[in-house]
């Protein structure tokens, strides 16, 4: 019988938009098991309690970020690190971090998709 297909050496994200397929590799942490993930659509935070609103199927989440939070935008042309303040509303995003006792989600990394 033929050998099994090779397995990927690195994790990757694939996105389908129109007829475009692209992949991005973003290493976010060597100990990623300690990070929680929330996903949704980026919005603003009108009450200013945490910094950003992430609108998801389970309801809106307040996302807190600080100077140590890293943000990336992934598009069909590649990916780039950007300041969190430069993230646009209405982008799909995965946010990695931890729950805070005050109800906010403390973001370590935000990956937004155009």
ChimeraX attribute file (.defattr): number of C-alpha atoms within 10 A of each C-alpha:
attribute: neighborCount
match mode: 1-to-1
recipient: residues
	/A:1	3
	/A:2	4
	/A:3	5
	/A:4	6
	/A:5	6
	/A:6	6
	/A:7	6
	/A:8	7
	/A:9	6
	/A:10	8
	/A:11	10
	/A:12	13
	/A:13	10
	/A:14	10
	/A:15	15
	/A:16	10
	/A:17	10
	/A:18	6
	/A:19	5
	/A:20	8
	/A:21	10
	/A:22	15
	/A:23	16
	/A:24	16
	/A:25	13
	/A:26	15
	/A:27	10
	/A:28	14
	/A:29	12
	/A:30	7
	/A:31	7
	/A:32	12
	/A:33	7
	/A:34	10
	/A:35	16
	/A:36	15
	/A:37	15
	/A:38	19
	/A:39	19
	/A:40	21
	/A:41	18
	/A:42	24
	/A:43	20
	/A:44	16
	/A:45	15
	/A:46	10
	/A:47	10
	/A:48	11
	/A:49	14
	/A:50	19
	/A:51	19
	/A:52	24
	/A:53	24
	/A:54	25
	/A:55	20
	/A:56	15
	/A:57	8
	/A:58	9
	/A:59	8
	/A:60	14
	/A:61	21
	/A:62	21
	/A:63	26
	/A:64	21
	/A:65	22
	/A:66	12
	/A:67	8
	/A:68	10
	/A:69	16
	/A:70	18
	/A:71	21
	/A:72	19
	/A:73	22
	/A:74	21
	/A:75	15
	/A:76	15
	/A:77	8
	/A:78	11
	/A:79	18
	/A:80	12
	/A:81	12
	/A:82	14
	/A:83	12
	/A:84	20
	/A:85	10
	/A:86	9
	/A:87	19
	/A:88	14
	/A:89	14
	/A:90	16
	/A:91	17
	/A:92	19
	/A:93	23
	/A:94	18
	/A:95	23
	/A:96	24
	/A:97	21
	/A:98	17
	/A:99	16
	/A:100	12
	/A:101	8
	/A:102	8
	/A:103	13
	/A:104	19
	/A:105	25
	/A:106	22
	/A:107	25
	/A:108	21
	/A:109	21
	/A:110	26
	/A:111	23
	/A:112	24
	/A:113	17
	/A:114	13
